[in-house]
Amino acid sequence: MKRIISQFFQKDSMWVGILIGIVPPIVLFALLWLISMSFAPEGKDYLIKIPTLILLSVFPNLFTFRYFLVKRKLERIGRGILLVTFVIAICYLIAYLKLPV
């Protein structure tokens, strides 16, 4: 199993980068959302607003992007991670800043 995962991350593919760019933000968002709901003060449903959670959940992509692009020299994976980060940012801007489309 470890060998299969190792081979998966050795392949310089944009699809691998897209997958790597999607998973950490989703996991971090779910974790932060659960923490926000469980520590919410009396009378409120949440501790941190959803738009803030979305912005915080994108930060792992910065570290994974740098790791794959600079340390491992896998440009296509880096491009996939960057693409996902830009898509999340654009969706955030359209949804929460009420920008005209």
C-alpha positions as a Markdown table, in Angstrom:
| # | Residue | x | y | z |
|---|---|---|---|---|
| 1 | Met | 0.0 | 0.0 | 0.0 |
| 2 | Lys | 2.8 | 2.4 | 0.9 |
| 3 | Arg | 4.5 | 1.7 | -2.5 |
| 4 | Ile | 1.3 | 2.5 | -4.4 |
| 5 | Ile | 0.9 | 5.9 | -2.5 |
| 6 | Ser | 4.6 | 6.6 | -3.1 |
| 7 | Gln | 4.2 | 6.0 | -6.8 |
| 8 | Phe | 1.1 | 8.1 | -6.9 |
| 9 | Phe | 3.0 | 11.1 | -5.6 |
| 10 | Gln | 6.0 | 10.5 | -7.9 |
| 11 | Lys | 3.9 | 11.0 | -11.0 |
| 12 | Asp | 4.0 | 14.6 | -12.2 |
| 13 | Ser | 0.4 | 15.0 | -13.2 |
| 14 | Met | -2.0 | 17.9 | -13.0 |
| 15 | Trp | -4.8 | 15.6 | -11.9 |
| 16 | Val | -2.7 | 14.5 | -8.9 |
| 17 | Gly | -2.2 | 18.2 | -8.1 |
| 18 | Ile | -5.9 | 18.9 | -8.3 |
| 19 | Leu | -6.6 | 16.0 | -5.9 |
| 20 | Ile | -3.9 | 17.2 | -3.5 |
| 21 | Gly | -5.3 | 20.7 | -3.8 |
| 22 | Ile | -8.9 | 19.6 | -2.9 |
| 23 | Val | -8.4 | 17.2 | 0.0 |
| 24 | Pro | -6.5 | 19.3 | 2.6 |
| 25 | Pro | -8.9 | 22.3 | 2.4 |
| 26 | Ile | -11.9 | 20.0 | 2.7 |
| 27 | Val | -10.4 | 18.2 | 5.7 |
| 28 | Leu | -9.4 | 21.4 | 7.4 |
| 29 | Phe | -12.7 | 23.1 | 6.7 |
| 30 | Ala | -14.6 | 20.1 | 8.3 |
| 31 | Leu | -12.3 | 20.1 | 11.3 |
| 32 | Leu | -12.6 | 23.9 | 11.8 |
| 33 | Trp | -16.4 | 23.7 | 11.3 |
| 34 | Leu | -16.7 | 21.0 | 14.0 |
| 35 | Ile | -14.6 | 23.0 | 16.4 |
| 36 | Ser | -16.6 | 26.1 | 15.6 |
| 37 | Met | -19.9 | 24.4 | 16.3 |
| 38 | Ser | -18.7 | 22.6 | 19.5 |
| 39 | Phe | -17.3 | 25.7 | 21.1 |
| 40 | Ala | -20.0 | 28.2 | 20.1 |
| 41 | Pro | -21.2 | 30.4 | 22.9 |
| 42 | Glu | -24.7 | 30.2 | 24.3 |
| 43 | Gly | -27.3 | 31.5 | 21.8 |
| 44 | Lys | -25.0 | 31.3 | 18.8 |
| 45 | Asp | -24.8 | 28.5 | 16.3 |
| 46 | Tyr | -21.1 | 29.0 | 15.5 |
| 47 | Leu | -17.9 | 30.5 | 16.8 |
| 48 | Ile | -16.3 | 31.4 | 13.5 |
| 49 | Lys | -18.3 | 32.5 | 10.4 |
| 50 | Ile | -18.4 | 30.2 | 7.3 |
| 51 | Pro | -16.6 | 32.7 | 5.0 |
| 52 | Thr | -13.7 | 32.9 | 7.5 |
| 53 | Leu | -13.6 | 29.1 | 7.7 |
| 54 | Ile | -13.3 | 28.9 | 3.9 |
| 55 | Leu | -10.4 | 31.4 | 3.8 |
| 56 | Leu | -8.6 | 29.5 | 6.6 |
| 57 | Ser | -9.1 | 26.2 | 4.9 |
| 58 | Val | -7.1 | 27.3 | 1.8 |
| 59 | Phe | -3.9 | 27.8 | 3.7 |
| 60 | Pro | -2.6 | 24.2 | 3.6 |
| 61 | Asn | -2.5 | 24.6 | -0.2 |
| 62 | Leu | 0.2 | 27.2 | 0.2 |
| 63 | Phe | 2.5 | 24.8 | 2.0 |
| 64 | Thr | 1.7 | 21.8 | -0.3 |
| 65 | Phe | 2.2 | 24.1 | -3.4 |
| 66 | Arg | 5.6 | 25.1 | -2.2 |
| 67 | Tyr | 6.6 | 21.6 | -1.2 |
| 68 | Phe | 5.8 | 20.1 | -4.6 |
| 69 | Leu | 7.0 | 23.0 | -6.7 |
| 70 | Val | 10.2 | 24.0 | -4.9 |
| 71 | Lys | 11.4 | 20.9 | -3.0 |
| 72 | Arg | 10.2 | 18.1 | -5.3 |
| 73 | Lys | 10.4 | 20.0 | -8.7 |
| 74 | Leu | 7.0 | 18.6 | -9.8 |
| 75 | Glu | 5.6 | 21.5 | -11.8 |
| 76 | Arg | 2.3 | 19.9 | -13.0 |
| 77 | Ile | 1.3 | 18.9 | -9.5 |
| 78 | Gly | 2.0 | 22.5 | -8.4 |
| 79 | Arg | -0.1 | 23.9 | -11.2 |
| 80 | Gly | -3.0 | 21.6 | -10.2 |
| 81 | Ile | -2.8 | 22.8 | -6.6 |
| 82 | Leu | -2.6 | 26.4 | -7.7 |
| 83 | Leu | -5.6 | 25.9 | -10.0 |
| 84 | Val | -7.8 | 24.6 | -7.2 |
| 85 | Thr | -6.7 | 27.5 | -4.9 |
| 86 | Phe | -7.7 | 30.0 | -7.6 |
| 87 | Val | -11.0 | 28.3 | -8.2 |
| 88 | Ile | -11.8 | 28.4 | -4.4 |
| 89 | Ala | -10.7 | 32.1 | -4.3 |
| 90 | Ile | -12.9 | 33.1 | -7.3 |
| 91 | Cys | -15.9 | 31.2 | -5.9 |
| 92 | Tyr | -15.4 | 32.9 | -2.5 |
| 93 | Leu | -15.2 | 36.3 | -4.2 |
| 94 | Ile | -18.4 | 35.7 | -6.2 |
| 95 | Ala | -20.3 | 34.2 | -3.3 |
| 96 | Tyr | -19.4 | 36.5 | -0.4 |
| 97 | Leu | -18.2 | 39.8 | -1.8 |
| 98 | Lys | -21.2 | 40.2 | -4.1 |
| 99 | Leu | -19.1 | 40.9 | -7.1 |
| 100 | Pro | -20.9 | 41.2 | -10.5 |
| 101 | Val | -20.4 | 38.2 | -12.7 |
